[in-house]
């Protein structure tokens, strides 16, 4: 079931984000992700519109939207490749005509996922937080 993220979901969402980030971004030191946890919980998630994918009371994934951008899309590692990310992304696509996002250039799995879901790769830039290259990606209805 997809539903809006609530304040009581924050700890579970941050734990899922942290676990998934460590696995998906093994090219970035774990300390970077550890240092970002408080900001994720206290700043980034509350500032975004977010939805969770929940099954049997367990948060299995979430997506966040902030000022036209898919700011986050994370699925529990043991639930990946089962269509949950696509469902969350499609939920966002029903509400907006254009979506932008950035993805680490080294994260091939995520790049392929977004391309399969209609996103086009744009310019490359350096992430202001980690210094690693990231790609801008765009989706437009129609």
C-alpha positions as CSV (number, residue, x, y, z in Angstrom):
1,X,0.0,0.0,0.0
2,X,1.3,3.5,-0.9
3,X,0.4,6.2,1.6
4,X,1.8,9.6,2.7
5,X,4.9,9.4,5.0
6,X,3.9,10.3,8.6
7,X,6.1,11.6,11.5
8,X,6.0,8.2,13.1
9,X,7.7,6.8,9.9
10,X,10.8,9.0,10.1
11,X,13.0,6.6,12.1
12,X,12.1,3.6,9.9
13,X,12.6,5.7,6.7
14,X,16.0,7.0,7.8
15,X,17.1,3.5,8.8
16,X,16.0,2.1,5.4
17,X,17.7,5.1,3.6
18,X,21.0,4.5,5.5
19,X,21.1,0.7,4.9
20,X,20.2,1.1,1.2
21,X,22.7,4.0,0.7
22,X,25.6,2.0,2.2
23,X,24.8,-0.8,-0.2
24,X,24.1,1.2,-3.4
25,X,26.9,3.7,-3.0
26,X,29.8,1.6,-1.9
27,X,32.1,4.0,-3.7
28,X,31.4,6.7,-1.1
29,X,32.8,6.2,2.5
30,X,30.3,4.9,5.0
31,X,31.1,7.8,7.3
32,X,29.5,10.2,4.8
33,X,26.2,8.4,5.1
34,X,26.5,8.1,8.8
35,X,27.0,11.9,9.1
36,X,23.9,12.6,6.9
37,X,21.4,10.7,9.1
38,X,20.3,13.5,11.4
39,X,19.9,15.9,8.4
40,X,17.8,13.3,6.6
41,X,15.5,12.9,9.6
42,X,15.3,16.5,10.7
43,X,15.6,18.5,7.5
44,X,15.3,16.7,4.2
45,X,12.4,14.4,4.9
46,X,10.2,17.0,6.7
47,X,10.8,19.5,3.9
48,X,9.7,17.0,1.2
49,X,6.4,15.5,0.2
50,X,7.0,11.8,0.7
51,X,5.1,8.6,0.3
52,X,5.9,5.1,1.7
53,X,5.3,1.6,0.4
54,X,4.0,-0.3,3.4
55,X,3.1,-4.0,3.7
56,X,1.9,-5.7,6.8
57,X,2.8,-2.6,8.9
58,X,6.4,-2.7,7.6
59,X,7.9,0.2,5.6
60,X,9.5,-1.4,2.5
61,X,10.4,1.8,0.6
62,X,9.7,5.5,0.2
63,X,9.9,8.3,-2.4
64,X,10.3,12.0,-1.7
65,X,9.5,15.0,-4.0
66,X,10.9,18.4,-3.4
67,X,10.5,21.4,-5.7
68,X,10.0,19.4,-8.9
69,X,12.7,16.9,-8.1
70,X,12.6,13.3,-7.0
71,X,14.8,13.9,-4.0
72,X,14.8,10.3,-2.8
73,X,13.7,6.8,-3.9
74,X,14.8,4.0,-1.6
75,X,13.6,0.4,-1.5
76,X,14.7,-2.1,1.2
77,X,17.6,-4.1,-0.3
78,X,15.7,-7.4,0.2
79,X,12.6,-6.0,-1.6
80,X,14.4,-4.6,-4.7
81,X,13.5,-5.8,-8.2
82,X,10.0,-6.6,-7.2
83,X,8.3,-3.5,-8.7
84,X,8.0,-1.4,-5.6
85,X,10.2,1.4,-6.9
86,X,8.3,1.5,-10.1
87,X,5.0,1.7,-8.2
88,X,6.3,4.6,-6.1
89,X,7.6,6.4,-9.2
90,X,4.4,5.9,-11.0
91,X,2.5,7.3,-8.0
92,X,4.5,10.5,-8.4
93,X,4.0,10.5,-12.2
94,X,0.3,10.7,-11.7
95,X,0.7,13.9,-9.8
96,X,3.3,15.8,-11.8
97,X,3.9,16.4,-15.5
98,X,7.7,16.7,-15.2
99,X,10.2,15.1,-12.8
100,X,13.9,15.7,-12.4
101,X,16.4,13.9,-10.4
102,X,20.1,13.3,-9.9
103,X,21.8,9.9,-9.6
104,X,25.4,9.1,-9.0
105,X,27.1,8.3,-12.3
106,X,28.7,5.2,-10.6
107,X,25.3,3.8,-9.6
108,X,24.6,1.8,-12.7
109,X,21.7,-0.1,-11.2
110,X,19.8,3.1,-10.4
111,X,20.7,4.6,-13.8
112,X,19.2,1.6,-15.6
113,X,16.1,1.7,-13.4
114,X,15.3,5.3,-14.2
115,X,16.0,4.8,-18.0
116,X,13.6,1.8,-18.0
117,X,11.0,4.1,-16.4
118,X,11.2,6.8,-19.0
119,X,13.9,9.1,-17.7
120,X,16.4,10.6,-20.1
121,X,20.0,11.3,-19.0
122,X,21.2,14.9,-19.1
123,X,24.3,16.7,-18.1
124,X,26.9,15.4,-15.6
125,X,28.0,17.5,-12.5
126,X,29.8,17.0,-9.3
127,X,27.6,16.3,-6.2
128,X,28.0,19.3,-3.9
129,X,27.9,17.0,-0.8
130,X,30.1,14.1,-1.7
131,X,32.2,15.4,-4.6
132,X,31.3,12.4,-6.8
133,X,29.9,12.8,-10.3
134,X,26.2,12.6,-10.7
135,X,23.9,12.7,-13.7
136,X,20.8,14.9,-14.1
137,X,17.8,12.9,-15.4
138,X,14.5,14.1,-16.6
139,X,11.0,12.7,-17.2
140,X,8.2,14.5,-19.0
141,X,4.6,13.4,-19.5
142,X,3.5,13.0,-23.1
